Amino acid sequence: MKTITERHQFILQRLKESGSVTIQELSDRMEVSGVTIRKDLKLLEDKSLLFRTRGGGSITNPYAFEKPIDEKALIHAEEKQKIAKTALSLIGQHDSIIISSGTTVFELARSLHPAGKLTVITPAVKVAAELSNRANVEVMQLGGLIRPNSSSVVGSYAEQMLDQLSCGLLFVGVDGIDFDFGLSISNLTETSLNQKMIDAAQTVAVLADCSKFGKRGIGKIGNLDQIHYLITDSGVSAETVRKLEERGVKVMVAG
């Protein structure tokens, strides 16, 4: 059995090599119990040397934190534009779509110039303003209290409107995509509304750049088996694509 110092050195070396570790892997390699490994991971996290995850540890923070929408718009801006343009191909013959709040789906609204009539339902004030005078687009703005951080409405009024609607296609943005936890966002007050939008749509398309994989926001909005398409950028790993497609998700890589 290795000493505690040797175990910690081994764990940190494995993190440096692969970016993440599992309790089972460490337990097998060092021939110690899972309880011992969990204590080691807790001690290393307390020293800010790693982040504990479900079943292991990671060198990067797996949790997503809310940022103001104007700040988020500057992060991976080029990738978001490419993702939005790729997502346009899904609209096809749909006569109604939902566009959620978020900076990536807002880029979709900016790129949207349909040849035929299209109804867009949205909780996002910026999306509604962008499309309000767009040719061939009819906008249905969901009602409710507007959150300054996201410029999106929340609350029972918007949710009651969605209870009365059925829509062909939802484009939704997320802050986290985790194979165990599912889809999540970083603000709890918008969670229920996002869940309602998923329920109201026949087809669900998630728009997310590759930085969202392996992250978890505070509010879970759905499981991976509830989505049909995931549009992301070329930074996504082949292993992630494989795992998603095994879950029945069609992955579209922009650019």
C-alpha positions in Angstrom: 0.0 0.0 0.0 1.3 3.5 -0.9 1.6 6.2 1.8 -0.8 9.1 1.7 1.9 11.3 0.1 2.6 8.7 -2.5 -1.1 8.3 -3.3 -1.6 12.1 -3.6 1.4 12.3 -5.9 0.0 9.5 -8.0 -3.4 11.1 -8.2 -2.0 14.4 -9.3 0.2 12.8 -11.9 -2.7 10.9 -13.4 -4.7 14.2 -13.5 -1.8 15.9 -15.3 -1.8 13.1 -17.9 -5.5 12.6 -18.6 -7.3 15.6 -17.0 -9.6 13.4 -14.9 -9.6 10.3 -12.7 -12.1 7.8 -11.4 -12.3 6.3 -7.9 -12.4 2.8 -9.4 -9.3 3.4 -11.5 -7.4 4.8 -8.5 -8.6 2.1 -6.2 -7.5 -0.6 -8.6 -4.1 0.9 -9.4 -3.1 1.6 -5.8 -4.8 -1.4 -4.3 -6.7 0.6 -1.6 -10.4 1.0 -0.9 -12.8 3.4 -2.5 -13.3 5.0 0.9 -9.6 5.8 1.1 -9.6 7.3 -2.4 -12.6 9.5 -1.6 -10.8 10.9 1.5 -7.7 11.5 -0.7 -9.8 13.4 -3.2 -11.4 15.5 -0.5 -8.0 16.4 1.0 -6.7 17.4 -2.5 -9.8 19.4 -3.2 -9.4 21.3 0.1 -6.0 22.3 -1.1 -7.5 23.5 -4.4 -5.5 20.9 -6.3 -8.5 19.3 -8.1 -12.3 19.3 -8.3 -14.2 16.4 -7.1 -16.8 15.0 -9.5 -19.3 12.2 -9.3 -17.2 9.1 -9.2 -13.8 10.7 -9.4 -11.9 14.0 -9.8 -11.1 16.5 -12.5 -8.4 19.1 -13.1 -11.0 21.5 -14.4 -14.1 22.9 -12.6 -17.1 20.8 -13.6 -19.6 23.4 -12.4 -21.0 26.2 -14.5 -21.6 29.6 -12.9 -24.0 32.3 -14.2 -22.5 35.2 -16.0 -24.3 38.3 -17.4 -25.5 37.8 -20.9 -23.3 40.5 -22.3 -20.2 38.9 -20.8 -21.2 35.4 -22.0 -21.7 36.8 -25.6 -17.9 37.5 -25.8 -16.9 33.9 -24.9 -16.4 31.5 -27.9 -18.2 34.1 -30.1 -16.9 32.8 -33.4 -17.9 29.2 -32.5 -21.4 30.3 -31.5 -21.9 32.0 -34.9 -20.8 28.9 -36.7 -23.1 26.7 -34.5 -26.0 29.0 -35.2 -25.6 28.9 -39.0 -25.4 25.1 -38.9 -28.5 24.9 -36.8 -30.5 26.8 -39.5 -30.6 23.7 -41.6 -32.9 22.0 -39.1 -35.8 24.4 -39.5 -36.8 23.2 -42.9 -40.5 22.9 -43.3 -41.3 23.7 -39.6 -43.8 26.5 -39.3 -43.2 27.1 -35.6 -40.1 27.0 -33.4 -39.1 27.9 -29.9 -35.9 29.8 -29.3 -34.8 29.8 -25.7 -32.6 32.4 -23.9 -28.8 32.3 -24.2 -26.1 33.8 -26.4 -25.7 30.9 -28.8 -29.4 30.7 -29.6 -29.5 34.5 -29.9 -26.9 34.1 -32.8 -29.5 31.7 -34.4 -32.1 34.5 -34.2 -29.6 37.0 -35.8 -29.0 34.5 -38.7 -32.7 33.6 -39.2 -34.2 34.8 -42.6 -36.8 32.3 -43.5 -38.2 32.1 -47.0 -41.6 31.1 -45.8 -43.8 32.1 -42.9 -42.4 31.1 -39.5 -43.7 31.6 -35.9 -41.0 32.0 -33.3 -42.0 31.6 -29.6 -39.4 32.9 -27.1 -38.9 33.9 -23.5 -35.9 36.0 -24.6 -36.5 39.7 -24.9 -33.4 40.1 -27.1 -34.6 37.4 -29.5 -38.0 39.0 -29.7 -36.5 42.4 -30.4 -34.2 41.0 -33.1 -37.0 39.3 -35.0 -39.9 41.7 -34.4 -39.5 43.3 -37.8 -38.0 40.4 -39.7 -39.7 39.4 -42.9 -41.8 36.3 -42.8 -41.3 36.0 -39.0 -44.2 36.2 -36.5 -43.0 36.5 -32.9 -44.8 35.3 -29.8 -43.2 36.7 -26.7 -43.8 34.7 -23.6 -44.8 36.9 -20.6 -43.5 37.2 -17.1 -40.8 38.9 -15.0 -37.6 39.8 -16.9 -34.3 38.7 -15.4 -31.6 41.3 -16.1 -28.8 38.8 -16.2 -30.3 36.8 -19.1 -32.9 39.3 -20.5 -35.4 36.4 -20.3 -38.8 36.1 -18.7 -39.4 33.6 -15.9 -42.4 32.6 -13.9 -45.8 31.1 -14.0 -47.3 33.3 -16.8 -44.7 32.1 -19.3 -45.2 28.5 -18.2 -49.0 28.7 -18.4 -48.6 29.9 -22.0 -46.4 27.0 -22.9 -49.0 24.6 -21.4 -51.3 25.6 -24.2 -48.8 25.3 -27.0 -47.3 22.5 -29.1 -44.3 23.4 -31.3 -42.3 21.6 -34.0 -38.8 22.4 -32.9 -37.0 23.9 -29.9 -33.5 25.4 -30.0 -32.2 25.5 -26.5 -28.9 26.7 -25.0 -27.4 25.1 -21.9 -24.5 25.8 -19.5 -23.7 22.2 -18.8 -23.8 18.8 -20.6 -22.9 15.9 -18.4 -23.4 12.2 -19.2 -24.7 11.4 -15.7 -26.5 14.7 -14.8 -27.9 15.6 -18.2 -28.6 19.1 -19.4 -28.4 22.0 -17.0 -28.3 25.8 -16.7 -26.6 28.0 -14.2 -29.8 29.8 -12.9 -32.4 27.9 -10.9 -35.2 30.4 -11.6 -35.2 29.6 -15.3 -35.1 25.8 -14.9 -38.8 25.1 -14.8 -39.4 27.3 -17.9 -36.7 25.4 -19.9 -38.3 22.1 -18.8 -41.7 23.3 -20.1 -40.1 24.3 -23.4 -38.7 20.8 -23.8 -42.1 19.3 -23.1 -43.8 21.6 -25.6 -41.5 20.7 -28.5 -41.7 17.7 -30.8 -38.0 18.0 -31.7 -35.3 19.3 -29.4 -32.0 20.7 -30.6 -29.3 21.8 -28.1 -26.8 24.5 -29.2 -23.7 24.4 -27.2 -20.0 25.0 -27.8 -17.5 22.4 -26.6 -16.7 24.2 -23.3 -20.1 23.1 -22.0 -19.2 19.3 -22.0 -18.4 17.9 -18.6 -20.0 20.9 -16.8 -23.0 21.0 -14.5 -25.2 24.0 -13.8 -27.3 24.2 -10.7 -30.6 23.5 -12.5 -31.2 20.3 -14.4 -33.6 20.9 -17.4 -33.6 17.5 -19.0 -32.0 14.2 -19.8 -29.8 13.4 -22.8 -32.5 11.0 -24.1 -34.9 14.0 -24.4 -32.8 15.7 -27.1 -32.7 14.8 -30.8 -29.9 17.0 -32.1 -26.8 18.6 -30.5 -25.0 21.2 -32.6 -21.5 22.0 -31.4 -18.1 23.2 -32.7 -15.1 21.3 -33.9 -13.5 21.3 -30.5 -15.7 18.4 -29.4 -13.8 15.1 -29.0 -14.6 12.0 -31.0 -15.2 10.1 -27.8 -17.9 12.6 -26.7 -19.6 12.3 -30.1 -19.5 8.5 -29.9 -21.1 8.5 -26.4 -23.8 11.0 -27.5 -24.7 9.0 -30.6 -24.9 5.9 -28.5 -27.6 7.7 -26.5 -29.5 8.4 -29.7 -28.4 12.0 -30.1 -27.6 13.2 -33.6 -24.4 15.3 -33.3 -23.8 18.1 -35.9 -20.3 19.7 -35.8 -20.2 23.3 -37.1 -17.3 24.5 -39.3 
